[in-house]
Amino acid sequence: MEKTLNRIHPVSDPEATYFLQVSWEKDLGTGFGLLLSDCQCAWTGTVSEADISREAAEIEMDREKYVQELRRALLAGEESAGKYNFVIS
């Protein structure tokens, strides 16, 4: 299993710092797990391969291109700063 951990500052609360861990087996496109923490609380979730396909279809984007965008947004860390925004709700 592979994992990444990135610090994020959501646009919904720019002064706050969260940590986002993404874990996956073979490829992000086959599904992944998420752990989000503000160092006081933590939230977990999973995204299945079917979820990824459904979301790509909903926004009418080629599935592989959608997975590439997910990879950039969730795994690239500081090099993606300013390119992707996170909103915590």
Secondary structure by P-SEA (a helix, b strand, c coil): ccbbbbbbbbcccccbbbbbbbbbcccccccbbbbbbcccbbbbbcccaaaaaaaaaaacccaaaaaaaaaaaccccccccccbbbbcc
